[in-house]
């Protein structure tokens, strides 16, 4: 009995194509994304979370043109408010500070759900850092850039 080997073509020897970074993770529901943001918030140590004051965390699909203004990179998150160190006696009765996490840019940048979880946590902690008065340079040094 004779065995005929399968013909090998060059494309069979090529390494598998890697997923494109621009493709991003498949879309996950807004509800699932919000649950991942909530998990990131719940993972904060109690000694940090207890000091957060008058701040809300929202999820939006994309930054508005106004929110994006002045940034050359597409935003994953944004802190809008008066950081804790800058508050004084006149701060009483102020509207809450807002941390917005932008769903679509984060999903576009992530290839897997584990990437997504990590990026959401980094973004949430980064924006909370601003609430505590920490600037971008220091957050980068701490690994939360």
N, C-alpha and C positions, 0 to 999 in steps of 0.2 A: 504494500500500500504506500502510495506516495502522498506526502503532505505538501501542499503548496502554501508557502508563507504569504501572509498578507502583505500586499505592497505597501511600503512605508513612503509617505509623502512628506515633504519639508514641513508642511503645516502641522503634521502630527508630532514633530520634534520640538516645535516652538513651545515656550512656557505658556501656561494659561494666562489669558489677559487679566490684568488687574482691574478691579472696578475703578471707574473714573471718580476722582475726588469731586468733580463738579456734579456728579449724578446725585450724591447725597443718599441718605437713608430713604427707604420707601416711606411714603406718608403714613404717619400714625395719627390717630384721632386727637383732636384737641383735648378731649377728656383724659386720654392716656398721657399726653404731654403735661397737662396740668398736674396729674398724679405724680409724675417724675419731678416736677418743680416742688411739689409738696414734700416728697421724699427728701429732696435736697435740704429743704428748710427744717424738716424733722431731724436731720442728721447733725444739725448745729449743736455744739455743746451747750448745755443749759446755762452755764456761766456767761455765754455770749448772748444767747437768745433772750435771756431775761433783761438785758440792757437795751434791746431794740425798743424804740419808743416812737409812737405816732408815725408808723410807716406801714404801707400796704404793698403787697406784691401782686402784680397783674401779669397776665399772659396776653400778648397781642401777636397777630400773625407777622406784621412787618412794622418797622419804625416809620413814623410819618416823615415827610420832608423836613419839617421843623425839628424833629428829634434827631434826624440824620445830619442836619446842617453842621458844618464845621468838622465832620469826621470823614477821613478818607477811606476808612474801612467800614464795611457793612456791620452795623451794631448787632450784637447778640443780646445785650442788655443795656439798661440805662437807669441811673439813679437821678431823680429830680427832687430836690428839696434842700433843706438846711441840715448839714451834718451835725451830729451831736455836739462836737467841740465848739461849733459856731453858734449854738443856741444861747440866748440870754434871757433875761426876765421878760422881755417883750415877746417871747415866743409863745406864750400862753394863748390857747385858743386857735392856734394855726391849723390850717388844713393839713392832712397827713402828707408826709413825703411819699413818693411813689417810686417803687422799683418795678420796671417793666422788663420782662423776659420775652424776647422775640423768637417765636416758634419757627417760622420758615427759614430764616438765615441759619439757625442752629441745625435744623434738619438737613439743609443743603450741605453743610460742612461735615456731617457725620456719616460714616459708612455702615455703622451697626448700632444696635440698641445700647451696647455697652459704651461705645463712643458717645452716643447721645446722652446717656446718664452722666458720664464723666464731664462732658461739656456743659450740661445744665448745672451740675454742682459747682463747677469752676465759675460759671457766669453768676450764679446766685451768690456765692461767697464773695466774688469780686464786687458786685453791686452793694452787698451788705457792708463790705469794707469801706465803701464811700460813705455810707450812713454813719460809720464810726470815724469818719474824717481821714481815712487813709487814701493817699493819692495813687494814681496809676503806676508811677515809678516804683513806689514801695510795694504795691500789690504784685508787680512783676518780679521784684526781688524775692518775695515770699512764695512765688510759684503760682499765684492766682491771677496772672495777667491775661 
